[in-house]
Amino acid sequence: MAENASARVWTVLQLIQWSSEYLTGKGFTNGRLLSERLLAHLLQLRRVDLYVQFDRPLEAGELARYKALFLRLVAHEPLQYLLGETEFMSLRFLVGPGALIPRPETELLVEKALARARVMLQEQDALRIIDLGTGTGCIAIALAEALPQAAVTALDSSTAALKWARKNCELHGLAGRVTLLQQDLKAPLPPEWRGSFDLAVANPPYIRSADWQGLDPEIRDHEPHEALFGGEDGLDAYRSLAQQLPPLLRNGGEAFVEIGDGMAAVVGELFKPGFQNVELFHDLAGKERLVHLFSPGGNHE
């Protein structure tokens, strides 16, 4: 917003219209949506409430705070970081710099894991689940929220990410059932965990070196590289998981691991030595999204 324009009186509608046009001119494809969400957040309203307050004038302080957030948006800082939250599996999650923003496509992993967990609970009273690379804790928390019989261990190597995961566990009242631990997945895991888990989930980094510069600046310049970058071929984390996962699972345990499109064949080969079978799932866009791994010794019907 131009300096000489900030002294005028702006209504909600005028500010949305000006912001939308400015963002469109800067190459943003969803300028109206971004403007409305940012303003609704600042005014502590729902987006729909803006429409019945179009003629409301903004106070000078409100306008100044909006301008500060808007400039960060124009600089391609992710909207979720500006809002301080996002939604995943219809749950609210706090998020900010240092943590990967939960993606809607990762909900497929949770949905499939939940379905299998419920089958397991037909034969046993409790479940032990491990989330390898938890980030904001969204996968672990969504599973714990839906499965009162589950105890979840969630690992991440990042201090910043675990800070957000702790906040989200507290937000959802799950600090007692989700255990957060700082752990580099390239390092040996505690030997006492061997055979301890019924179900494992992971959303590893899988962006290839060659694809890095082509990412949207919101992702490339702001989200944590270690949660996105999978090495030259995007498979570094999968090589580690292929070694770490099989010993963690009990006989007949299962795992769900998110993958990048086009990775199914090579990821399947990496996991084949440690697992009885590998099942592939596609997302709604038809892209390869998820592998379901079956450890030996169970009835996987």
C-alpha positions as CSV (number, residue, x, y, z in Angstrom):
1,M,0.0,0.0,0.0
2,A,1.5,3.3,-1.0
3,E,2.5,5.7,1.8
4,N,0.4,8.5,0.5
5,A,-2.6,6.3,0.4
6,S,-2.4,5.2,4.0
7,A,-3.7,8.5,5.4
8,R,-7.0,8.1,3.6
9,V,-10.0,6.3,5.2
10,W,-10.3,2.7,3.9
11,T,-13.3,0.5,4.1
12,V,-13.2,-3.2,4.2
13,L,-14.3,-3.5,0.6
14,Q,-11.9,-0.9,-0.7
15,L,-9.0,-2.5,1.0
16,I,-9.9,-5.9,-0.3
17,Q,-10.3,-4.6,-3.9
18,W,-7.0,-2.6,-3.8
19,S,-5.1,-5.5,-2.3
20,S,-6.5,-8.0,-4.7
21,E,-5.6,-5.9,-7.7
22,Y,-2.1,-5.3,-6.4
23,L,-1.4,-8.9,-5.8
24,T,-2.7,-9.9,-9.2
25,G,-0.4,-7.3,-10.8
26,K,2.5,-9.0,-8.9
27,G,1.7,-12.4,-10.4
28,F,-0.3,-13.9,-7.5
29,T,-3.1,-16.1,-8.9
30,N,-5.4,-15.9,-5.8
31,G,-5.1,-12.3,-4.8
32,R,-8.7,-11.9,-3.6
33,L,-8.6,-15.0,-1.4
34,L,-5.3,-14.0,0.1
35,S,-6.5,-10.5,0.8
36,E,-9.7,-11.6,2.4
37,R,-8.0,-14.2,4.6
38,L,-5.4,-11.8,5.8
39,L,-7.9,-9.1,6.6
40,A,-10.3,-11.5,8.3
41,H,-7.4,-12.7,10.5
42,L,-6.4,-9.2,11.4
43,L,-10.0,-8.2,12.3
44,Q,-10.7,-11.5,14.0
45,L,-13.6,-12.3,11.8
46,R,-14.6,-15.2,9.6
47,R,-14.1,-14.5,5.9
48,V,-17.9,-14.6,5.4
49,D,-18.3,-11.9,8.0
50,L,-16.3,-9.5,5.8
51,Y,-19.2,-9.5,3.4
52,V,-21.6,-8.0,5.8
53,Q,-19.1,-5.4,6.9
54,F,-17.9,-4.1,3.5
55,D,-18.6,-0.5,4.5
56,R,-16.8,-0.7,7.8
57,P,-13.9,1.9,8.0
58,L,-10.6,0.6,9.3
59,E,-9.0,2.3,12.2
60,A,-5.5,3.7,11.8
61,G,-4.0,0.9,13.9
62,E,-5.8,-1.8,12.0
63,L,-4.6,-0.3,8.7
64,A,-1.0,-0.2,9.9
65,R,-1.1,-3.8,11.1
66,Y,-2.6,-4.9,7.8
67,K,0.0,-3.1,5.8
68,A,2.8,-4.8,7.8
69,L,1.3,-8.2,7.1
70,F,0.5,-7.4,3.5
71,L,4.2,-6.4,2.8
72,R,5.3,-9.8,4.1
73,L,2.7,-11.5,1.9
74,V,4.0,-9.5,-1.1
75,A,7.5,-10.8,-0.2
76,H,6.1,-14.3,-0.6
77,E,6.1,-15.2,3.1
78,P,3.5,-18.1,3.3
79,L,0.1,-17.0,4.3
80,Q,0.0,-19.8,7.0
81,Y,3.0,-18.2,8.7
82,L,1.3,-14.8,8.7
83,L,-1.9,-16.3,10.1
84,G,0.0,-18.4,12.6
85,E,-2.2,-21.4,11.9
86,T,-3.5,-23.8,9.3
87,E,-6.1,-26.6,9.0
88,F,-5.3,-30.3,8.6
89,M,-7.8,-33.2,8.8
90,S,-10.4,-30.5,10.0
91,L,-8.1,-29.7,13.0
92,R,-6.4,-26.4,13.8
93,F,-2.6,-26.4,13.9
94,L,-0.3,-23.6,14.9
95,V,2.5,-23.1,12.5
96,G,5.3,-20.7,11.8
97,P,8.9,-20.4,10.6
98,G,10.9,-23.5,11.2
99,A,8.1,-26.0,10.5
100,L,6.8,-27.5,7.3
101,I,3.3,-26.3,6.6
102,P,0.9,-29.3,6.6
103,R,-0.4,-30.1,3.1
104,P,-3.9,-31.3,2.2
105,E,-2.4,-34.2,0.1
106,T,-0.8,-35.6,3.3
107,E,-4.4,-36.2,4.6
108,L,-4.4,-39.4,2.5
109,L,-1.6,-40.8,4.6
110,V,-3.6,-40.2,7.8
111,E,-6.8,-41.6,6.3
112,K,-5.2,-44.8,5.2
113,A,-3.3,-45.2,8.5
114,L,-6.5,-44.7,10.4
115,A,-8.3,-47.3,8.4
116,R,-5.6,-49.9,9.1
117,A,-5.3,-48.9,12.8
118,R,-9.1,-49.5,13.3
119,V,-8.7,-53.0,11.8
120,M,-5.8,-53.7,14.2
121,L,-7.9,-52.5,17.1
122,Q,-10.5,-55.2,16.3
123,E,-7.8,-57.7,17.5
124,Q,-6.0,-55.8,20.2
125,D,-6.8,-53.3,22.9
126,A,-4.1,-50.7,22.3
127,L,-1.8,-49.4,19.6
128,R,1.7,-48.0,19.5
129,I,2.4,-45.7,16.6
130,I,5.6,-43.9,15.6
131,D,5.8,-40.8,13.4
132,L,9.2,-40.3,11.9
133,G,9.7,-36.7,11.0
134,T,6.7,-35.1,12.7
135,G,7.2,-31.4,11.9
136,T,4.2,-29.5,13.4
137,G,2.9,-32.8,14.8
138,C,-0.1,-32.8,12.4
139,I,0.1,-36.5,11.5
140,A,0.7,-37.7,15.0
141,I,-1.9,-35.5,16.5
142,A,-4.6,-36.3,13.9
143,L,-4.0,-40.0,14.6
144,A,-4.0,-39.6,18.4
145,E,-7.1,-37.5,18.2
146,A,-9.0,-40.1,16.3
147,L,-7.6,-43.1,18.2
148,P,-8.0,-42.9,22.0
149,Q,-6.4,-46.3,22.3
150,A,-3.2,-45.2,20.7
151,A,0.1,-44.0,22.2
152,V,2.1,-42.1,19.6
153,T,5.8,-41.4,19.6
154,A,6.8,-38.5,17.3
155,L,10.3,-37.8,16.2
156,D,12.0,-34.9,14.5
157,S,15.6,-33.7,14.3
158,S,14.6,-30.0,14.3
159,T,14.4,-28.0,17.5
160,A,12.2,-25.4,15.8
161,A,9.7,-28.0,14.4
162,L,9.4,-29.7,17.8
163,K,8.6,-26.4,19.4
164,W,5.5,-26.1,17.1
165,A,4.7,-29.8,17.7
166,R,4.6,-29.2,21.5
167,K,2.4,-26.2,21.1
168,N,0.0,-28.3,19.0
169,C,0.0,-31.2,21.4
170,E,-1.0,-28.7,24.2
171,L,-3.6,-27.1,21.9
172,H,-5.3,-30.5,21.4
173,G,-4.8,-31.8,25.0
174,L,-2.6,-34.6,23.8
175,A,0.6,-34.0,25.6
176,G,0.0,-37.2,27.6
177,R,-0.5,-39.5,24.6
178,V,2.0,-38.0,22.1
179,T,5.6,-38.3,23.1
180,L,7.9,-35.9,21.3
181,L,11.6,-36.7,20.9
182,Q,14.5,-35.0,19.1
183,Q,16.0,-37.7,16.9
184,D,18.1,-37.6,13.7
185,L,16.7,-40.4,11.5
186,K,20.2,-41.0,10.1
187,A,21.4,-41.9,13.5
188,P,20.8,-45.2,15.2
189,L,17.4,-45.4,17.0
190,P,17.3,-46.7,20.6
191,P,17.6,-50.5,20.6
192,E,14.8,-50.9,23.2
193,W,12.4,-49.7,20.5
194,R,13.0,-52.8,18.4
195,G,9.7,-54.5,17.6
196,S,7.8,-52.0,19.7
197,F,5.4,-50.4,17.2
198,D,2.3,-51.6,15.5
199,L,2.2,-48.8,13.0
200,A,4.7,-46.3,11.5
201,V,4.0,-43.2,9.5
202,A,6.4,-40.8,7.7
203,N,6.3,-37.9,5.3
204,P,10.0,-37.6,4.3
205,P,11.6,-34.8,2.3
206,Y,11.6,-35.8,-1.3
207,I,12.4,-32.8,-3.5
208,R,15.3,-33.4,-5.9
209,S,18.2,-30.9,-6.2
210,A,17.3,-30.2,-9.8
211,D,13.7,-29.2,-8.8
212,W,14.8,-26.8,-6.1
213,Q,14.9,-23.6,-8.0
214,G,11.6,-24.2,-9.7
215,L,9.7,-24.2,-6.4
216,D,7.4,-21.4,-5.5
217,P,9.2,-18.7,-3.5
218,E,6.8,-19.3,-0.6
219,I,8.2,-22.8,-0.3
220,R,11.8,-22.3,-1.5
221,D,12.7,-19.2,0.5
222,H,10.7,-19.7,3.7
223,E,10.0,-23.3,4.7
224,P,12.7,-25.4,6.3
225,H,15.0,-26.9,3.7
226,E,15.7,-30.0,5.8
227,A,11.9,-30.9,5.7
228,L,11.8,-30.5,1.9
229,F,15.1,-31.4,0.3
230,G,15.7,-35.1,-0.3
231,G,19.2,-34.9,-1.9
232,E,20.3,-35.2,-5.5
233,D,17.7,-37.8,-6.4
234,G,15.2,-37.0,-3.6
235,L,15.7,-40.4,-2.0
236,D,18.1,-39.7,0.9
237,A,15.4,-40.0,3.6
238,Y,14.0,-43.2,2.0
239,R,17.3,-44.9,2.2
240,S,17.5,-44.1,5.9
241,L,13.9,-45.3,6.5
242,A,14.5,-48.5,4.6
243,Q,17.1,-49.3,7.3
244,Q,15.3,-47.9,10.3
245,L,11.7,-48.9,9.8
246,P,11.8,-52.7,9.7
247,P,13.4,-53.2,13.1
248,L,10.9,-50.8,14.7
249,L,7.8,-52.8,13.8
250,R,6.5,-55.8,15.5
251,N,5.9,-58.9,13.4
252,G,2.9,-58.1,11.2
253,G,3.3,-54.3,11.8
254,E,2.7,-51.9,9.0
255,A,3.9,-48.5,7.7
256,F,2.6,-45.7,5.5
257,V,5.2,-43.5,3.8
258,E,4.4,-40.5,1.6
259,I,6.3,-40.3,-1.7
260,G,6.8,-37.9,-4.6
261,D,5.1,-38.6,-7.9
262,G,7.1,-41.0,-10.1
263,M,9.0,-42.4,-7.1
264,A,6.9,-45.5,-6.5
265,A,9.1,-48.0,-8.3
266,V,12.4,-47.0,-6.9
267,V,11.0,-46.5,-3.3
268,G,9.4,-49.9,-3.6
269,E,12.8,-51.5,-4.4
270,L,14.4,-49.7,-1.5
271,F,11.9,-51.1,1.0
272,K,11.5,-54.5,-0.5
273,P,14.3,-56.2,1.5
274,G,12.7,-55.3,4.8
275,F,9.0,-55.8,4.0
276,Q,6.7,-58.6,2.9
277,N,4.8,-56.5,0.5
278,V,4.5,-52.9,-0.8
279,E,1.1,-51.4,-1.8
280,L,0.8,-48.1,-3.7
281,F,-1.9,-45.4,-3.4
282,H,-2.6,-42.5,-5.7
283,D,-4.1,-39.2,-4.7
284,L,-7.2,-37.6,-6.2
285,A,-5.1,-36.1,-9.0
286,G,-3.9,-39.5,-10.0
287,K,-0.4,-38.9,-8.7
288,E,1.7,-41.5,-6.8
289,R,1.4,-40.4,-3.2
290,L,1.7,-43.2,-0.7
291,V,3.3,-46.6,-0.1
292,H,1.8,-49.0,2.4
293,L,4.4,-51.4,3.8
294,F,3.7,-54.8,5.4
295,S,6.3,-56.3,7.7
296,P,6.7,-60.1,7.7
297,G,4.8,-62.3,10.1
298,G,1.3,-60.9,10.0
299,N,-2.1,-61.5,8.5
300,H,-2.5,-58.5,6.2
301,E,-6.0,-59.3,4.8
